Amino acid sequence: MRILTFTFIATIAVAIVTLLVALPSGGSVRTCDRVCLNGFVDRYLDALATHDPGRLPVTRDVRFTENGQRLELGDGLWNTMAGEGGY
């Protein structure tokens, strides 16, 4: 019984440590409220309309998909978008 209790406690401790290590540090978390999100959407649509994905503030390893297919950022809709509509 003691071995089971020790094993259980050790398993829980390892799980907690793993979760704590996986969490981002407090200094690296950025918040983005509604105004921030609206600004990002505006920038995204502007970049789409001008066919210029380089205007987006994204990381180098960003993933872009259309209809479940992974594409390079700048392919797909980026080539055919004629302009912004109302949203």
N, C-alpha and C positions, 0 to 999 in steps of 0.2 A: 504494500500500500504506500509506503514511504517513497519507493522508487517511482511509482505512478504520480504521486503528488509532486515530487521533484521534477520529473520529466514535464509535467503539465506546466509548472511554474517557469521552467527554463524555456519551454516553447513559447509561452506568452511573453516572456522577457525578450526573446529574440525577435518576435513579431513586432513588439513595441519599438525596439531599437531600429529595426528595418524601416518602419514607418516614419520614425523621426528623421532618419538619415535621408529618406526619399522626399521629405517636405522641403519646399524652397525656403531659403533663409529670408528673414523678415525684410532685409534691405532690397531684395530683388523683385518683390511683388509690386506691380503697378496696378492701380485701379483705373478703370475707364467707365465713367458714368454715361448717361444718355447723350449729353452734349459731345463727349469724346467719341462715342460710337457713331453719332450722326456725322461728325467731322470725318471719321474714317470712311464711312459710306460715300460721302461727297467726293473725297479724294479718289476712292476706288472707281466711282462712276466717271470722274474726269479723266482718269488714266485709261479707262476702257474706251471712252469716246475719242481719245487722241491716239489710241493704239500704242500706248507707252507704259508698259508695266514697270519700267524703271522709276516711275514717279511714286510707287508705293513704298511705304515704310515696312518692308517685310524682311525676314532673315533669308540668308542664302539657301537654306534647306526647306523653304516653304513648299508645301504640296498643293497642287492645283488639280481639281478634277471637274469633269463635266460628264453627266450621265453615268457616273461610276467609273469612268475611264481617266486614268492619271495622264495629265498633259503637262507640258512645259508651260510655265507662266508666260503668257503672250500668244499662246496658240488657242484654237477653238474660237470662242466668242470674241476674243480680242481682235481677231482678223475680220469679223463681220459686223461688229457693232457700228451702227450708223450715227448714233447720237443719244443723248440723254432724253428720257421722257420724264413725266412727272411721277413723283413718288411721295 
